[in-house]
Amino acid sequence: MHALYISLVSEFYKSRKTLAFWAAILLPVIICGLISFGFYHDAEKIIANHYPPMILWAKYSGAALGVMGFLIMPFYVIFMAFSVNNIEHKNDTWKMLFAQPLNKFSIYAAKYLYAVFLIFICLLLFAALTYSFGQLLQVVVPKFNFDQYNPLNILINSYAKLFLASLGILSLQFILSLLWADFLKPMGTGFVGTIMGIITANVGWKYAYLIPYSLPALALKMTRVKKGGDPMDFTIFTAEIWTSLIYAMVFFIIGYFIVTQKSIK
């Protein structure tokens, strides 16, 4: 555990000035800020529609969730997985890294867990800022009815699903970024995979869940409402989430065996 902790701290210091790190913070701020500004700018039109509080929150939070689930989240995970390993490729420090008195599993697991941590922070900020900006809109535009419904359940469930659905992509891209040092191969493969995932998810292909890149979109699209419950109270662990977790586990193990073959000579 001590070796894992040291490796995690090392990953933080190496990546704290990279775009992948700051994107985890800036993406939620920018996207939630733009959506909130749009709601503020169109306040009269939105108020005139007399949306029930729950529907208003669904439209507001759904704007960010839709963009994240179908497009931004897959691309961010792809870029972030590349960035975490590219630090070693770019500086040619793999040999130096493995020459340290730390076992390879701790080094590999720390890189992977750090990537998972960045995704978690990004989505946690999305949920927190969506709720906070919604409350701020209520203060600025009192005619909104955001204060008449508590959206925490939908936000927690939705972003939890998005987080779990992204782990399959992360594990696959992690392998590709270990194998290829250049930018184009892992990013190009991820780009093609994401386009395939978006298309197959949108057309409703029955085997779309087998494509890791389609899972974030499917996770938000195929929510199952609990009978007799809150329409926003849906099951988190659906089929596509279990598929993502299986992919994550299998690719994580494969990635570790790839790391064990790296030479330190």
N, C-alpha and C positions, 0 to 999 in steps of 0.2 A: 504493500500500500504506500509505503514511503517513496519507493521508486516511481510509482504512478503519480503521486502528488508532485514530486520534483519535475517530472516530465510535463504535467499539466501547467505548472507555473512557468516552465520554460516556453511552452507554446503560447501562453498569454503574452509574455514579453517579446517574443519574436513577431507576433502578428498584431500587436496592439496599434500599430500605425498603418496597417494595410487597409485596402478598400473593403475587403471581405468583413473585417471587424467593424468598421464604421458603417457599413451598409446595414448591418443588423440593427443599428440605432437610427440611422437616417431614413431608411425606407419607411418604417412605421410613422415617423414624424412627418415626412413629406406627404405620403399618401393619405394618412388620416387628416392632415391639415388641409389638403386640397379638397377632400370630400366634404369636410366641415365648412370650408369656405363656399363650396358649391351649394350646400344646404342653406347657408346664411344668405347667399346672393339670391336664391330662388325661394326665400322664406314665404313670401306672399302666395306664390303659386302652390307650394306644398301645403300651406295652411288651408288654402281654398279647397283642397281635395278632401279635407276632414278625415284623414287617416286615423284609425284607432291607434292607441299608443303602441300596441304590440307590432302592428304593421309598419308604423313609422320607424320603430327601432329595427325591424327586419330590413326595411329598405336602406336605412342608414348603414347598418353594419354589413349588410349584404353587398354594398358597393365595394368595400375593401376586401371582403372575403372572395367575391367573384374574381376580382383582379388578381389576388394572391393565389387562389387555388388553381386557376386555369393558365396563368402565364408567369407571373413574377416569381412565385415560390419555386417552381422547378428550375428556372434559370438561376435564381439566387443560390440554391443548393448546389447546382452544377459548378458555378463559379467559385463558391466558397470551398467545395471539396478540392478543386484544383489549386486554389490559393494556399490552403493549409500545407499541401505537399510540395507546391512549387517553391516555397521558401528554401527547402533543402535542395531541390533540383537546381534552382537558380544560383545558389551559393556553393553548390557542389559539397554539401556538408553531410550527406548520408553516412559516409565512412566515419567522419568525426563523431556523428551522433551515435553510431553503433559501437564506437570504440570506448564510449563512456562506461563506467561500472554500473550500468543499468541493463536489465534484461530487455530483449527485443519486444516482448509482449507489452511491457509497461510503456515503451516508447510508442508503439503502434496504437495501443488502447488510448493513450493520452491524446494523440492526434485525433483519433476518431471521436472520443468523448468531447474534446474541445469543439469539434465541428458540430456535434449534437448540441452542445451548450449554446453556440452562436445561433442556431436555428431556434432553440427554446427561448432565448432572450428576445430575438426578433419577433416571434409570435406572441410572447408575453406582453411586449410593448404594444403590439397591435391591439390586443384585447384591452389593455389598460387605457390606451389613448382613445380608442373608440368609445369606451364608457365615459372617460373624462371629458372629451370634446363634446359628447352628446349632452352631458350635464351643463357644460359651458354654453352650448347653443340654447339650452332652456333658459339660462340666466339672461343671455343677450336678447333672445326672442321669446318672451314669456308666453306668447300665443301657441308655441309648440307644446305638445303634451308628452315630452320625453319623461317627465317626472311621474307619470301615472302608470309606468310599467317598469319592472326591474329586469334588465336584459342580461344580467350576469350569467344566467343559466345557458342561454344560447351562445354567448361569447365564449364561455369556458368549454362547452361541448364542441363548438365548431372549431376553435383553434386547437383544441386537443386532438381532434380528428385530423386536422391539417398537419399538425406536428408528427403524429404517428404515421400518416400516409407518406410523408416526405423521407422517412428513414430508409425505405427501399431504394430510392433514387440516390441518397447520400452514400449508401454502402457500395452500390454499383459504380458511381462516379469516383469514389475513393479508390477502388481497384484500378480504374482507368488512369487516374492521376498518379498512381504508383508505378504503373507500367510505362507511361509516356511522359517524358519531361517537357515536350513542346506544348504550346497552347492550343493549336488547331485540332489535334486528334481527340483529346477528351472533351473539349468544348464543342467540337463539330459533331461528335457522336451524341453528346447530350442534347444538342440543338435538334438534330434529326429525331432523336427519341422523343423529345418534348412535343414536336409537331405531330408525330405519330400518335402520341398519347392524347393530345387535345382533340385530334380528328376522331379517333376511335371512341373516346369518351362521349363526344358530342353526337355521333351517329348511333350510339347505343349498341355497338358491336358486343356480342355476348362474351367474347374472350378478351375484351379490353382490359380486364383486371389482371391479365397475365403480363401486361406491359407496365413496368414500374413507373414510368413517366406519366401514365394516365391516372394513377391512384389518387393524387391530391384532388383532381377534378371530380373523380368518381366519389371520393369520400364526402364531398359537399353536395354532390348531386343525388346520391343514393341514400340519404338519411332516412331512417325508419322511425316514424312517429309512434310513440307508445300509445296504445289504445286507451281512450278515455282520459288521456293526460294533456298536459300543456302542449300545444302545437309546436312549441320550441324545445320541448323536452324529448330529444331523440337519442337512440342508442349510439354509443361511441364505437364499440367493438363490432363493427359490421364486417362482411366478408372481405372487402377491399383493405380494411385495416389489418386483419389477420394475414392477408397476402403480403402486405408491406413489411410486417414484422418478420415473416418467414424469409422474405428476400433479404432483409437487413441482417438476420442471423447467419444465413448461408454465405452471403457476400462478405460479411465481417470475417468469418472463418477462412474463406478463400484468400482474402487480403492478408491475413496474418501469415499464411503459408508462403505468400509471395514475398513478404518482408523477411521471413526467415532465410530465404534464398539469396538475399542481398549480401554481397561480399563486403568485408571491412578491410580487405587488403589493399 
